[in-house]
Amino acid sequence: MSFAPSSKRSSPSNLAHILLFALALLITFFIFHGDYLFASTVSADVSLTSTTTDMTSITTVKPEFRLFIGVITMPELYTRRHLLRTLFSLQTYDKSVAEIDIRFIFCNLTNEEQRVFVAMEIVLHDDIIILDCKENMNEGKTYKFLSELAKWYGDEQYDFVMKTDDDSYIILEELIQSVRDKPRFDMYYGIKIPCDKEDYFPYQPFMEGMGYVLSWDLIEWVATSDLPRNDHNGPEDMWTGMWFNLAGKAKNRFDMSPRIYDYKGAAETNCFRHDFIPDSILVHRLKHDFEWVNTLNYFNVTSGLKPSKFYSKL
């Protein structure tokens, strides 16, 4: 059996009837369902707007304070900077409490190797500040760093600045929780020296250079005062304390001993060097890889590692 196409064509009256019927169906549909379509469209728009608004409010929450951390180092210590970047990036902390910016600080580059390798770091990480000075420890490098900050970051509205060393391991969450309740003015935080009964340091007391925090107004004072400008060659931490002592500054002082301390190893225990403690803020004097390994093992830094067939005997 075959079906051949009809040779008859629809008349104009039949087409008109079909079009009128289709129009009637369309009108009937909108009478009974138009409100639903309109409501659905509005509901979708409101939902999208609400979601967008919520996301905007999340991303614009202002933290309780802003902290700038300057890590004093040297140009050729590429491997140490890589380690520190890794350790900082592995840590989590409450970003509603603090916004933290970390920069590595050193003096002028002196050879082609440094110019090429450091340039690659800057391109990749953009976290390096090169001071206009000759590399040194106690001949004004820290003063140069502190005194330039107000000029570089005066519009950034930092509340605190931390100076630390590249042989220090900082536990960021412990740091921010210990700083959050401190005053934003005339504040000097660290481990106080002398920390025992022996006052064998001149110009004491001061906060040990392994890691101390200053409120921003003290940074502005260092940048403008003649006292540090005219006398900054000496042990950097001792001299920083001396400036504040002579000027009657930094009246709000907070001694964070024993939570900030030197790595003990085989050395004798004293008031600034002891065994690890769980609520540590900073461990200093990690000069060798095995000291870093012992420290990181204690704080379970690799505990988040997931098992995998790709890690043979790890």
Disulfide bonds with the S-S distance in Angstrom:
Cys107-Cys133 2.02
Cys195-Cys271 1.83
